């Protein structure tokens, strides 16, 4: 995934300095299609994560049932 810093550097090089896509690709070590998509993007890349469950979520009902059966 492209970082916000790389995204802004790609846009700066291309728009302010007029560096070709192929040269930006070489300088930053990313694919030309990555450079193209960064130039087309309306804003910086966002990293969105979905909610993650706990490992205990799978067995929580059984644990609660056992605790209800055998209270302290």
N, CA, C and O of each residue as an XYZ file, in Angstrom:
288
protein
N       0.838     -1.176      0.000
C       0.000      0.000      0.000
C       0.885      1.242      0.000
O       1.928      1.280      0.653
N       0.464      2.220     -0.717
C       1.194      3.471     -0.865
C       0.998      4.350      0.370
O      -0.126      4.548      0.832
N       2.109      4.874      0.898
C       2.004      5.754      2.066
C       1.568      7.148      1.622
O       1.655      7.494      0.444
N       1.107      7.924      2.563
C       0.675      9.294      2.270
C       1.870     10.121      1.792
O       1.730     10.972      0.913
N       3.046      9.866      2.374
C       4.250     10.595      1.972
C       4.610     10.305      0.514
O       4.924     11.219     -0.248
N       4.562      9.017      0.131
C       4.852      8.652     -1.260
C       3.812      9.253     -2.201
O       4.145      9.740     -3.281
N       2.553      9.215     -1.780
C       1.477      9.775     -2.602
C       1.725     11.255     -2.864
O       1.602     11.721     -3.997
N       2.074     11.992     -1.812
C       2.298     13.428     -1.993
C       3.560     13.699     -2.801
O       3.604     14.663     -3.565
N       4.587     12.867     -2.647
C       5.818     13.028     -3.427
C       5.553     12.773     -4.914
O       6.067     13.495     -5.768
N       4.762     11.760     -5.218
C       4.404     11.465     -6.612
C       3.697     12.664     -7.226
O       4.037     13.093     -8.329
N       2.724     13.199     -6.520
C       1.971     14.339     -7.053
C       2.848     15.576     -7.198
O       2.722     16.317     -8.173
N       3.735     15.803     -6.234
C       4.626     16.964     -6.305
C       5.582     16.846     -7.487
O       5.757     17.794     -8.252
N       6.200     15.670     -7.630
C       7.152     15.476     -8.727
C       6.488     15.675    -10.081
O       7.049     16.319    -10.967
N       5.300     15.122    -10.235
C       4.639     15.177    -11.537
C       4.054     16.556    -11.832
O       4.214     17.081    -12.934
N       3.384     17.132    -10.855
C       2.684     18.396    -11.108
C       3.591     19.611    -11.005
O       3.499     20.510    -11.841
N       4.457     19.666    -10.014
C       5.290     20.857     -9.813
C       6.562     20.827    -10.658
O       6.981     21.848    -11.204
N       7.169     19.645    -10.760
C       8.446     19.554    -11.469
C       8.317     18.980    -12.873
O       9.264     19.045    -13.657
N       7.163     18.423    -13.197
C       6.947     17.885    -14.533
C       7.709     16.603    -14.824
O       7.998     16.302    -15.982
N       8.037     15.845    -13.784
C       8.766     14.588    -13.956
C       7.817     13.557    -14.565
O       6.686     13.408    -14.101
N       8.272     12.838    -15.610
C       7.410     11.827    -16.237
C       7.106     10.659    -15.284
O       7.849     10.389    -14.340
N       6.009      9.993    -15.561
C       5.564      8.870    -14.737
C       6.635      7.791    -14.657
O       6.879      7.238    -13.584
N       7.269      7.491    -15.769
C       8.290      6.441    -15.796
C       9.462      6.784    -14.874
O       9.985      5.909    -14.184
N       9.868      8.035    -14.860
C      10.976      8.465    -14.006
C      10.575      8.435    -12.528
O      11.371      8.041    -11.675
N       9.354      8.846    -12.230
C       8.868      8.783    -10.844
C       8.860      7.332    -10.375
O       9.240      7.030     -9.244
N       8.428      6.448    -11.252
C       8.398      5.027    -10.944
C       9.792      4.519    -10.594
O       9.958      3.767     -9.633
N      10.787      4.923    -11.365
C      12.174      4.515    -11.103
C      12.685      5.091     -9.789
O      13.286      4.378     -8.985
N      12.449      6.372     -9.572
C      12.967      7.040     -8.371
C      12.409      6.455     -7.083
O      13.134      6.256     -6.108
N      11.119      6.185     -7.094
C      10.467      5.727     -5.866
C      10.386      4.210     -5.752
O      10.047      3.685     -4.692
N      10.693      3.506     -6.834
C      10.661      2.051     -6.794
C       9.264      1.477     -6.721
O       9.033      0.457     -6.070
N       8.328      2.137     -7.394
C       6.952      1.633     -7.451
C       6.570      1.425     -8.917
O       7.224      1.949     -9.818
N       5.523      0.667     -9.141
C       5.071      0.389    -10.501
C       4.474      1.643    -11.144
O       3.950      2.520    -10.457
N       4.563      1.707    -12.460
C       3.990      2.853    -13.176
C       2.497      2.968    -12.945
O       1.965      4.073    -12.834
N       1.818      1.833    -12.871
C       0.370      1.877    -12.615
C       0.068      2.441    -11.227
O      -0.961      3.086    -11.031
N       0.951      2.204    -10.275
C       0.785      2.784     -8.943
C       0.908      4.295     -9.010
O       0.147      5.017     -8.366
N       1.873      4.775     -9.795
C       2.050      6.219     -9.976
C       0.813      6.801    -10.646
O       0.312      7.846    -10.230
N       0.326      6.135    -11.671
C      -0.869      6.617    -12.374
C      -2.077      6.693    -11.439
O      -2.820      7.674    -11.448
N      -2.260      5.658    -10.644
C      -3.427      5.666     -9.748
C      -3.278      6.731     -8.662
O      -4.275      7.303     -8.224
N      -2.057      7.003     -8.224
C      -1.843      8.069     -7.236
C      -2.161      9.430     -7.842
O      -2.686     10.308     -7.157
N      -1.849      9.608     -9.111
C      -2.135     10.879     -9.777
C      -3.631     11.059    -10.025
O      -4.134     12.183    -10.021
N      -4.338      9.951    -10.240
C      -5.780     10.011    -10.493
C      -6.597     10.152     -9.212
O      -7.728     10.638     -9.239
N      -6.023      9.730     -8.104
C      -6.776      9.706     -6.839
C      -7.135     11.120     -6.388
O      -6.310     12.030     -6.479
N      -8.357     11.308     -5.904
C      -8.775     12.643     -5.459
C      -8.118     13.071     -4.147
O      -8.016     14.265     -3.862
N      -7.679     12.107     -3.359
C      -7.069     12.431     -2.071
C      -6.067     11.374     -1.675
O      -5.902     10.380     -2.382
N      -5.399     11.569     -0.560
C      -4.398     10.596     -0.116
C      -5.041      9.259      0.229
O      -6.228      9.197      0.549
N      -4.253      8.194      0.164
C      -4.809      6.875      0.481
C      -5.189      6.791      1.953
O      -4.481      7.292      2.826
N      -6.312      6.152      2.204
C      -6.772      5.965      3.580
C      -6.717      4.494      3.901
O      -7.053      3.639      3.081
N      -6.296      4.228      5.080
C      -6.229      2.834      5.500
C      -7.416      2.573      6.412
O      -7.452      3.022      7.558
N      -8.367      1.851      5.892
C      -9.571      1.558      6.661
C      -9.544      0.108      7.098
O      -9.332     -0.802      6.297
N      -9.757     -0.081      8.357
C      -9.798     -1.438      8.888
C     -11.197     -1.730      9.413
O     -11.861     -0.876      9.999
N     -11.604     -2.931      9.188
C     -12.879     -3.360      9.729
C     -12.722     -3.743     11.188
O     -11.601     -3.922     11.664
N     -13.808     -3.867     11.888
C     -13.716     -4.277     13.288
C     -13.192     -5.706     13.386
O     -13.614     -6.597     12.649
N     -12.274     -5.894     14.302
C     -11.699     -7.221     14.482
C     -12.259     -7.847     15.740
O     -12.451     -7.181     16.757
N     -12.512     -9.113     15.653
C     -13.004     -9.830     16.807
C     -11.851    -10.395     17.623
O     -10.699    -10.389     17.188
N     -12.175    -10.871     18.786
C     -11.197    -11.490     19.663
C     -11.151    -12.986     19.379
O     -12.099    -13.552     18.836
N     -10.051    -13.614     19.745
C      -9.971    -15.067     19.611
C     -10.980    -15.750     20.532
O     -11.443    -16.856     20.252
N     -11.308    -15.088     21.615
C     -12.245    -15.662     22.579
C     -13.695    -15.572     22.111
O     -14.565    -16.226     22.684
N     -13.965    -14.783     21.093
C     -15.345    -14.635     20.610
C     -15.961    -15.968     20.197
O     -17.167    -16.168     20.345
N     -15.151    -16.868     19.688
C     -15.673    -18.147     19.211
C     -16.186    -19.019     20.362
O     -17.134    -19.782     20.179
N     -15.573    -18.914     21.538
C     -15.951    -19.787     22.654
C     -16.653    -19.040     23.786
O     -16.968    -19.638     24.815
N     -16.897    -17.764     23.612
C     -17.507    -16.965     24.685
C     -18.850    -17.521     25.160
O     -19.077    -17.572     26.369
N     -19.751    -17.940     24.269
C     -21.034    -18.474     24.763
C     -20.857    -19.702     25.666
O     -21.546    -19.836     26.677
N     -19.939    -20.587     25.300
C     -19.710    -21.783     26.122
C     -19.122    -21.403     27.482
O     -19.500    -21.976     28.504
N     -18.209    -20.450     27.496
C     -17.601    -20.010     28.757
C     -18.662    -19.386     29.654
O     -18.701    -19.657     30.854
N     -19.512    -18.561     29.081
C     -20.569    -17.924     29.881
C     -21.545    -18.975     30.430
O     -22.010    -18.871     31.565
N     -21.845    -19.983     29.611
C     -22.740    -21.050     30.067
C     -22.108    -21.821     31.226
O     -22.790    -22.142     32.199
N     -20.825    -22.118     31.129
C     -20.136    -22.823     32.213
C     -20.084    -21.977     33.483
O     -20.254    -22.492     34.588
N     -19.850    -20.685     33.319
C     -19.824    -19.801     34.487
C     -21.198    -19.698     35.138
O     -21.299    -19.571     36.358
N     -22.248    -19.751     34.338
C     -23.603    -19.706     34.888
C     -23.915    -21.001     35.639
O     -24.599    -20.976     36.662
N     -23.415    -22.134     35.131
C     -23.648    -23.429     35.774
C     -22.861    -23.558     37.075
O     -23.362    -24.082     38.070
N     -21.642    -23.081     37.053
C     -20.750    -23.247     38.201
C     -20.255    -21.890     38.696
O     -19.100    -21.528     38.473
N     -21.133    -21.138     39.372
C     -20.680    -19.841     39.882
C     -19.636    -20.041     40.981
O     -19.549    -21.117     41.573
N     -18.879    -19.045     41.239
C     -17.811    -19.147     42.249
C     -18.356    -19.329     43.612
O     -17.593    -19.431     44.573
